[in-house]
Amino acid sequence: MRVLMTSTPGTGHTYPMVALSWALQTAGHEVLVASCGPGLALGGAGARTVDVAPGLSLDAMVGKLSRQHPQMAAQLLQEASGVGYLEAVGGAVAAALRLHPEMVAAIIRTAEEWRPDLVVHSPLQTPSIVAAAKLGVPAVQHGFGFLNPSAESMRELHADLFEQHGVGLPEVRATIDITPPSVVPPEPGMWPMRFVPYNGNGPLPKPLFDLLNSRPEVPRIAVSLGSGPMPGEAALIVERVLAAAPKIDAEFVVVLPRVDLEPFGPLPDNVRAFDWVPYSALLARCSAVVHHAGPGTALGAMVNGLPQVMPDFKGLGRPVVARAIADRGVGRVARPDEIGPELLESVLADEGMRAAAAEVRAEIASMPEPAGIVGRLEDLVARGTGAA
């Protein structure tokens, strides 16, 4: 098969697609990625890529949306609860895509020129759905965890694009869901697939190599606030963690590529800071993780059976992710000003949370692997039916 993969230009949308890209290529299929900015990370993982909007990133798209549609951007970035969130994010993405018609046109043009047998796209990628419809090939949405807006909702929110090209939804569609079913029950017909962590490539500096290959004598706590737009309370969380660290018999590994730590002064002796760390390797050597309720970080923690602490951040679906994790019993949501020694020590000592995390880790391991999904995709293309 010729498989066109497309992703929103953000690492959180792109990294979860790497494992399926590997599986497709290992099975002998040809993969081409049409994206831009961080979406081209699939190229660093071994796929051929086409840059459909040089220099464009998710941050730049959100920035332009904020300038052109401030109210819509505020909904996206400051949504306080999960109620109506999918509609808010879908409308914001449709508006952002309208502000970048060259990128939209380039994705559709690339598909028409390359003629794939199948289009695999990240959620919210309406140009990819339109391209599949124009070519009469299946469109498969590859979820990034926890949130799976339907193609029908995106068709409604971005109706002008479908009308411009004179198409409706592709006749054959499917959705791949990488969230453990006990954490977020899937919609009927979704295809479950095991989450395989990927966090970028590149050489490891010796201090980082030594860290990732050591097991500390005390609990190790990872701290991350993600790679996307920073929460407004980011500085407060960093301040609270650094203040708590000397009071806890634990080691902290802080990974904050977009936060300048210099204003916080000298780091405590039990804190190490890095701009980048391959999280899958780090979390395998940790006892707990403090994070921003990003889907990728949350899933990485669950793969390793780790308890999670999530500040009660707003926007970008964080409340949805945090609530699902807390409801499953594998993490705790706290106000930013509650992050401190007492909370962190209680999470480290919570045997019930650790047992629940081990259950979810086993559940993920039992989910169908990407290679098995490749067979379903082959059948989908061969039959032209089988999902809706």
C-alpha positions as CSV (number, residue, x, y, z in Angstrom):
1,M,0.0,0.0,0.0
2,R,0.9,3.6,-0.4
3,V,0.0,5.3,2.9
4,L,-0.2,9.1,3.3
5,M,0.2,10.1,7.0
6,T,-0.7,13.6,8.1
7,S,-0.3,15.3,11.4
8,T,-1.1,18.6,13.1
9,P,2.3,20.3,13.5
10,G,2.8,19.5,17.2
11,T,4.8,16.8,18.9
12,G,1.9,15.6,21.0
13,H,-0.1,14.9,17.9
14,T,2.8,13.4,15.9
15,Y,4.8,11.2,18.3
16,P,1.9,8.7,18.9
17,M,1.9,8.0,15.1
18,V,5.5,6.9,14.9
19,A,4.9,3.3,16.0
20,L,2.3,2.7,13.3
21,S,4.6,4.3,10.7
22,W,7.3,1.8,11.7
23,A,4.9,-1.1,11.5
24,L,3.6,-0.1,8.1
25,Q,7.1,0.2,6.7
26,T,8.3,-3.0,8.3
27,A,5.4,-4.8,6.6
28,G,6.6,-3.5,3.3
29,H,4.3,-0.5,2.7
30,E,5.3,2.8,1.4
31,V,4.7,5.8,3.8
32,L,4.8,9.5,3.0
33,V,4.2,12.1,5.7
34,A,2.7,15.5,4.7
35,S,3.0,18.0,7.6
36,C,5.1,20.9,8.8
37,G,7.1,22.0,11.8
38,P,7.1,19.4,14.6
39,G,4.8,17.2,12.5
40,L,7.9,16.4,10.4
41,A,9.3,14.5,13.4
42,L,8.0,11.4,11.7
43,G,10.8,12.0,9.2
44,G,13.3,11.8,12.0
45,A,11.8,8.5,12.9
46,G,12.4,7.1,9.5
47,A,9.6,8.2,7.2
48,R,9.8,10.3,4.0
49,T,8.2,13.7,4.5
50,V,6.8,16.6,2.5
51,D,6.9,20.0,4.2
52,V,3.5,21.6,3.4
53,A,4.1,24.9,5.2
54,P,7.8,25.6,5.9
55,G,8.3,27.3,9.2
56,L,4.8,26.8,10.5
57,S,4.2,25.2,13.9
58,L,1.3,24.6,16.2
59,D,2.5,27.6,18.4
60,A,2.5,29.9,15.4
61,M,-1.0,28.7,14.4
62,V,-2.3,29.3,17.9
63,G,-0.6,32.7,17.9
64,K,-2.3,33.8,14.7
65,L,-5.6,32.5,15.9
66,S,-5.2,34.6,19.1
67,R,-4.6,37.7,17.1
68,Q,-7.4,37.1,14.5
69,H,-10.0,35.4,16.8
70,P,-9.1,36.2,20.4
71,Q,-12.4,34.9,21.9
72,M,-12.0,31.5,20.1
73,A,-8.4,31.2,21.2
74,A,-9.4,32.0,24.8
75,Q,-11.9,29.2,24.7
76,L,-9.2,26.8,23.5
77,L,-6.5,27.9,26.0
78,Q,-8.7,28.6,29.0
79,E,-11.5,26.1,28.9
80,A,-12.1,25.2,32.6
81,S,-13.9,21.9,32.1
82,G,-14.5,19.1,29.6
83,V,-18.0,20.2,28.9
84,G,-18.2,21.3,25.3
85,Y,-14.5,21.1,24.9
86,L,-14.4,19.0,21.7
87,E,-16.7,21.5,20.0
88,A,-14.5,24.4,21.3
89,V,-11.3,22.8,20.1
90,G,-12.8,21.7,16.8
91,G,-14.1,25.2,16.0
92,A,-10.7,26.7,16.9
93,V,-8.8,24.3,14.7
94,A,-11.2,24.9,11.8
95,A,-10.7,28.6,12.2
96,A,-6.9,28.2,12.4
97,L,-6.9,26.1,9.2
98,R,-8.8,28.8,7.4
99,L,-6.1,31.2,8.4
100,H,-3.5,29.0,6.6
101,P,-5.1,28.2,3.2
102,E,-1.7,27.5,1.6
103,M,-1.1,24.6,4.1
104,V,-4.6,23.2,3.6
105,A,-4.2,23.3,-0.2
106,A,-0.7,21.8,-0.1
107,I,-2.0,18.8,1.9
108,I,-4.8,18.1,-0.6
109,R,-2.5,18.7,-3.5
110,T,0.1,16.3,-2.2
111,A,-2.5,13.6,-1.8
112,E,-3.8,14.1,-5.3
113,E,-0.3,14.0,-6.8
114,W,1.0,11.0,-4.8
115,R,-2.3,9.0,-5.0
116,P,-2.2,7.0,-1.7
117,D,-4.3,3.9,-1.1
118,L,-5.0,5.1,2.4
119,V,-4.8,8.3,4.4
120,V,-4.0,8.1,8.1
121,H,-4.4,11.4,9.9
122,S,-4.2,12.9,13.4
123,P,-7.5,14.2,14.9
124,L,-8.8,17.5,13.6
125,Q,-7.1,17.2,10.2
126,T,-10.0,18.1,7.9
127,P,-7.8,18.7,4.8
128,S,-6.7,15.0,5.1
129,I,-10.3,13.9,5.3
130,V,-11.2,16.0,2.3
131,A,-8.2,14.5,0.4
132,A,-9.3,11.0,1.1
133,A,-12.9,11.8,0.0
134,K,-11.6,13.3,-3.3
135,L,-9.5,10.2,-4.0
136,G,-12.1,7.7,-2.9
137,V,-9.8,6.0,-0.4
138,P,-10.3,5.2,3.3
139,A,-9.5,7.8,5.9
140,V,-8.3,6.5,9.3
141,Q,-8.0,8.9,12.3
142,H,-5.0,8.1,14.6
143,G,-5.9,9.3,18.0
144,F,-3.3,10.9,20.3
145,G,-5.1,9.8,23.5
146,F,-8.2,10.7,25.6
147,L,-9.8,13.0,23.0
148,N,-11.2,11.7,19.7
149,P,-13.4,14.2,17.9
150,S,-15.5,12.5,15.2
151,A,-15.2,13.1,11.5
152,E,-18.8,14.1,11.5
153,S,-18.2,16.9,14.0
154,M,-15.3,18.2,12.0
155,R,-17.3,18.0,8.8
156,E,-19.9,20.2,10.4
157,L,-17.4,22.7,11.9
158,H,-15.3,23.0,8.7
159,A,-18.2,22.6,6.2
160,D,-16.9,25.3,3.9
161,L,-13.8,23.2,3.1
162,F,-15.8,20.2,2.1
163,E,-18.2,22.3,0.1
164,Q,-15.3,24.0,-1.7
165,H,-14.1,20.6,-2.9
166,G,-17.5,19.2,-3.5
167,V,-17.2,16.2,-1.3
168,G,-18.7,14.7,1.9
169,L,-17.0,12.3,4.3
170,P,-15.1,9.4,2.8
171,E,-17.3,6.3,2.6
172,V,-14.7,4.2,4.4
173,R,-13.4,5.5,7.8
174,A,-12.0,4.1,11.0
175,T,-10.5,5.5,14.2
176,I,-7.5,4.1,16.1
177,D,-7.7,4.7,19.8
178,I,-4.6,4.4,21.9
179,T,-6.2,5.2,25.3
180,P,-6.6,2.2,27.7
181,P,-10.4,1.3,27.7
182,S,-10.6,1.4,31.5
183,V,-9.4,5.0,31.5
184,V,-11.6,6.3,28.7
185,P,-14.2,3.8,27.3
186,P,-14.0,3.9,23.5
187,E,-16.8,4.8,21.2
188,P,-18.4,1.8,19.4
189,G,-16.3,0.7,16.4
190,M,-13.0,2.3,17.4
191,W,-9.9,0.2,16.9
192,P,-7.8,-0.1,20.1
193,M,-4.1,-0.1,19.6
194,R,-1.2,-0.3,22.1
195,F,0.5,3.0,22.9
196,V,4.2,2.7,22.1
197,P,6.2,5.7,23.5
198,Y,8.4,7.7,21.2
199,N,10.2,10.9,22.3
200,G,12.5,11.9,19.5
201,N,16.0,10.8,18.5
202,G,19.5,12.1,18.8
203,P,22.7,11.5,20.8
204,L,22.6,11.4,24.5
205,P,25.0,13.6,26.4
206,K,27.0,11.6,28.9
207,P,25.3,13.0,32.0
208,L,21.9,12.1,30.5
209,F,23.1,8.7,29.5
210,D,24.3,8.0,33.0
211,L,21.0,9.2,34.5
212,L,18.9,7.0,32.2
213,N,21.0,4.0,33.1
214,S,20.9,4.4,36.9
215,R,18.4,3.5,39.5
216,P,18.5,5.9,42.5
217,E,18.5,4.7,46.1
218,V,15.6,7.0,46.8
219,P,12.4,7.6,44.7
220,R,12.9,9.5,41.5
221,I,10.2,12.0,40.5
222,A,10.0,13.3,36.9
223,V,8.6,16.8,36.3
224,S,7.4,18.0,32.9
225,L,5.1,20.8,31.6
226,G,5.1,19.5,28.0
227,S,6.2,20.8,24.6
228,G,3.1,22.8,23.7
229,P,1.9,26.2,24.8
230,M,2.9,26.7,28.5
231,P,0.2,26.8,31.1
232,G,-0.2,30.2,32.7
233,E,0.7,28.8,36.1
234,A,4.0,27.2,34.9
235,A,6.2,29.4,36.9
236,L,4.3,28.7,40.1
237,I,4.6,25.0,39.6
238,V,8.3,25.2,39.1
239,E,8.6,27.4,42.2
240,R,6.6,24.9,44.3
241,V,8.5,21.8,43.1
242,L,11.9,23.4,43.7
243,A,10.8,24.6,47.2
244,A,9.5,21.1,48.0
245,A,12.5,19.1,46.7
246,P,14.9,19.7,49.7
247,K,12.2,18.6,52.1
248,I,11.6,15.2,50.5
249,D,13.9,12.2,50.5
250,A,13.7,11.8,46.7
251,E,15.5,12.8,43.5
252,F,13.8,15.1,41.0
253,V,14.4,15.2,37.3
254,V,13.0,18.4,35.8
255,V,12.5,18.5,32.0
256,L,11.5,22.0,31.0
257,P,12.7,22.9,27.5
258,R,10.7,26.1,27.4
259,V,11.2,27.4,30.9
260,D,14.2,29.5,32.0
261,L,15.3,28.2,35.4
262,E,17.9,30.9,36.0
263,P,15.4,33.3,37.8
264,F,14.7,30.5,40.3
265,G,18.3,30.6,41.6
266,P,20.5,27.6,42.4
267,L,18.9,24.3,42.1
268,P,18.6,22.1,45.2
269,D,21.1,19.3,45.4
270,N,18.5,16.6,44.7
271,V,17.2,18.3,41.5
272,R,18.6,17.7,38.0
273,A,17.4,19.8,35.0
274,F,17.4,19.0,31.3
275,D,16.1,20.7,28.2
276,W,15.2,17.3,26.6
277,V,15.0,13.7,27.8
278,P,13.6,10.7,26.1
279,Y,10.7,10.3,28.4
280,S,10.1,6.6,27.8
281,A,13.6,5.9,29.1
282,L,13.4,8.3,32.0
283,L,10.0,7.1,33.3
284,A,11.2,3.5,33.3
285,R,13.6,4.7,36.1
286,C,11.0,6.8,38.1
287,S,8.6,6.3,40.9
288,A,6.1,9.1,40.0
289,V,5.6,11.9,37.6
290,V,4.4,15.5,38.0
291,H,3.0,16.8,34.7
292,H,0.6,19.1,32.8
293,A,-2.0,16.5,32.0
294,G,-0.7,16.1,28.4
295,P,-2.0,12.9,26.7
296,G,1.5,11.7,25.7
297,T,3.1,12.2,29.1
298,A,0.0,10.6,30.8
299,L,0.2,7.6,28.5
300,G,4.0,7.3,29.0
301,A,3.4,7.3,32.7
302,M,0.7,4.6,32.4
303,V,3.0,2.4,30.2
304,N,5.4,2.4,33.1
305,G,2.8,2.0,35.9
306,L,3.6,5.3,37.6
307,P,1.4,7.4,39.9
308,Q,0.7,10.8,38.4
309,V,0.3,14.3,39.9
310,M,-1.4,16.9,37.7
311,P,-1.9,20.6,38.6
312,D,-5.4,21.7,37.8
313,F,-4.5,23.5,34.6
314,K,-7.1,24.9,32.2
315,G,-7.3,24.7,28.4
316,L,-6.0,22.4,25.6
317,G,-8.0,19.4,27.0
318,R,-6.0,19.2,30.2
319,P,-9.0,19.0,32.5
320,V,-10.4,16.1,30.4
321,V,-7.1,14.2,30.7
322,A,-6.6,14.9,34.3
323,R,-10.1,13.9,35.3
324,A,-9.9,10.6,33.4
325,I,-6.6,9.7,35.2
326,A,-7.9,10.7,38.6
327,D,-11.2,8.8,38.1
328,R,-9.2,5.6,37.2
329,G,-7.3,6.0,40.4
330,V,-3.8,6.3,38.8
331,G,-3.2,10.0,39.6
332,R,-4.3,13.0,41.6
333,V,-5.4,16.4,40.5
334,A,-4.3,19.3,42.7
335,R,-4.5,23.1,42.7
336,P,-1.1,24.6,41.8
337,D,-0.7,25.9,45.3
338,E,-1.2,22.4,46.7
339,I,1.9,21.1,45.0
340,G,4.3,20.5,47.9
341,P,6.1,17.9,50.2
342,E,2.9,16.6,51.8
343,L,1.1,15.9,48.5
344,L,4.1,14.3,46.8
345,E,5.0,12.1,49.8
346,S,1.4,10.9,50.0
347,V,1.3,10.0,46.3
348,L,4.6,8.0,46.7
349,A,3.1,6.2,49.7
350,D,-0.3,5.5,48.0
351,E,-0.3,1.7,47.5
352,G,-3.8,1.8,46.0
353,M,-2.7,4.2,43.3
354,R,0.3,2.2,42.6
355,A,-1.8,-1.0,42.3
356,A,-4.2,0.7,39.9
357,A,-1.3,2.0,37.8
358,A,0.1,-1.5,37.6
359,E,-3.4,-2.7,36.4
360,V,-3.4,-0.1,33.6
361,R,0.2,-0.9,32.6
362,A,-0.9,-4.6,32.1
363,E,-4.0,-3.4,30.2
364,I,-1.9,-1.4,27.8
365,A,0.4,-4.4,27.3
366,S,-2.6,-6.5,26.3
367,M,-3.9,-4.1,23.7
368,P,-3.3,-5.0,20.0
369,E,0.1,-4.0,18.8
370,P,0.7,-1.7,15.8
371,A,1.6,-4.7,13.6
372,G,-1.8,-6.1,14.1
373,I,-3.4,-2.8,13.1
374,V,-1.5,-3.0,9.8
375,G,-3.4,-6.1,9.0
376,R,-6.7,-4.4,9.6
377,L,-5.6,-1.5,7.4
378,E,-4.7,-3.9,4.6
379,D,-8.1,-5.5,4.9
380,L,-9.8,-2.1,4.9
381,V,-8.1,-1.1,1.7
382,A,-8.7,-4.5,0.1
383,R,-12.3,-4.7,0.9
384,G,-13.2,-1.0,0.6
385,T,-15.5,-1.6,3.6
386,G,-15.3,-2.6,7.2
387,A,-15.5,0.6,9.3
388,A,-17.7,3.6,9.5
